[in-house]
Amino acid sequence: MKLIGNESIFLQLNIATKSAIIENRSLPHMLLTGAAGCGKTSTAKYIAKNSGANFLEIAHESINMRDDVLTLRDQLNMDGYEKQTGNKMEQICPTIVFIDEIHRLSSTGQEYLGIAMENWIIPVEKKQAKISYYGEFGLNREGRGRWCPRFTLIGATTNDGLLTKPFKDRFKFRFVFSTYTFEESKQIVASHAEELKISIDEKAIIEIAKRGRGVPRVLVTLLERCRDTASYTHSIVNSIIAQSTFKLMGIDQTGLTPTDIIIMKALHESENPVGLDNLSIITNESPKVISETVEPYLIQQGFIMRGSRGRILTDRGREYLEINKHIDSGVDYVDIPLTYNRRI
């Protein structure tokens, strides 16, 4: 896996991984937070590969009660432990457990999972606590719970503020993933083109990078759409193919999508702030998609603002619409570049 950007994060991860292997323990639990599509899942897989651990991805909906944590426990790597007591007998290889959108985990799920993360036990009901720790439940010596092999929980989130404080405090590492620079975006496009065996020239790489918002997931998606057009026309991916693809997709020269433009034009035409439900109806998108995927980028670019009464278009947003001919204007403007080509 070729790593681009976030050098400080990966250096810290490499140090922590080597230390954990030497000391025969699990990596600290980690929170990866930041914009969607900026490499959080890929980073979790990199950690698992770099540490030689099993990678177990589970859905946040699957952890709602104690029995769900017991089910998770039975999927963890127990090699290196005495099976009944849980005592470490040899070198262990803790499982990397990955939960995307971990902020959506239920409060009960956070409570039981948090206990397992910190104490390596899963509490049992009183009637089960009377069973010997040598019994089928594998209780610990004090009979307080079923022992749990060491694991590292990696949670990806776009809003870790929604996690309960006790649960959030159990994550010793917190890494923030921001959008990538323009130069890094070009490297990402070139790297994935090589990996996917796509013939592409430098001008096309620039066209894709300009519209990719500095988000790897968006960059790869645009690259693949350009590949499809090139295959259809029996050509390599060049600037003409890229521009034709983006025109067909309705993506403007700086990367705004039809949904982005519809929202900005709706705000331009309204004299009052517009609520999320109304924007959902106007765009035919779910409120969740708008609030978590569309709006953050428009806010970061300074095009819209979100308040208690709704969303409004900023002067910068209005000028952008005029400059790029999305609305009529009799005024000539200089270009307003997007800001994703620097780290936010």
Stockholm file with secondary structure:
# STOCKHOLM 1.0

chainA/1-344         MKLIGNESIFLQLNIATKSAIIENRSLPHMLLTGAAGCGKTSTAKYIAKNSGANFLEIAHESINMRDDVLTLRDQLNMDGYEKQTGNKMEQICPTIVFIDEIHRLSSTGQEYLGIAMENWIIPVEKKQAKISYYGEFGLNREGRGRWCPRFTLIGATTNDGLLTKPFKDRFKFRFVFSTYTFEESKQIVASHAEELKISIDEKAIIEIAKRGRGVPRVLVTLLERCRDTASYTHSIVNSIIAQSTFKLMGIDQTGLTPTDIIIMKALHESENPVGLDNLSIITNESPKVISETVEPYLIQQGFIMRGSRGRILTDRGREYLEINKHIDSGVDYVDIPLTYNRRI
#=GR chainA/1-344 SS CCCCSCHHHHHHHHHHHHHHHHTTCCCCCEEEEESTTSSHHHHHHHHHHHHTCCEEEECGGGCSSHHHHHHHHTTSCCTTBCTTTCCBCSCCCCEEEEEETGGGSCHHHHHHHHHHHHHSEEECCHHHHTSCTTSTTCBCTTSSEEECCCEEEEEEESCGGGSCHHHHTTCCEEEEECCCCHHHHHHHHHHHHHHTTCCBCHHHHHHHHHHSTTCHHHHHHHHHHHHHHHHHTTCCBCHHHHHHHHHHHTCCTTCCCHHHHHHHHHHHHCSSCBCHHHHHHHHTCCHHHIIIIIHHHHHHTTSEEEETTEEEECHHHHHHHHHTTSSCCSSCCCCCCCSTTSCC
#=GC SS_cons         CCCCSCHHHHHHHHHHHHHHHHTTCCCCCEEEEESTTSSHHHHHHHHHHHHTCCEEEECGGGCSSHHHHHHHHTTSCCTTBCTTTCCBCSCCCCEEEEEETGGGSCHHHHHHHHHHHHHSEEECCHHHHTSCTTSTTCBCTTSSEEECCCEEEEEEESCGGGSCHHHHTTCCEEEEECCCCHHHHHHHHHHHHHHTTCCBCHHHHHHHHHHSTTCHHHHHHHHHHHHHHHHHTTCCBCHHHHHHHHHHHTCCTTCCCHHHHHHHHHHHHCSSCBCHHHHHHHHTCCHHHIIIIIHHHHHHTTSEEEETTEEEECHHHHHHHHHTTSSCCSSCCCCCCCSTTSCC
//
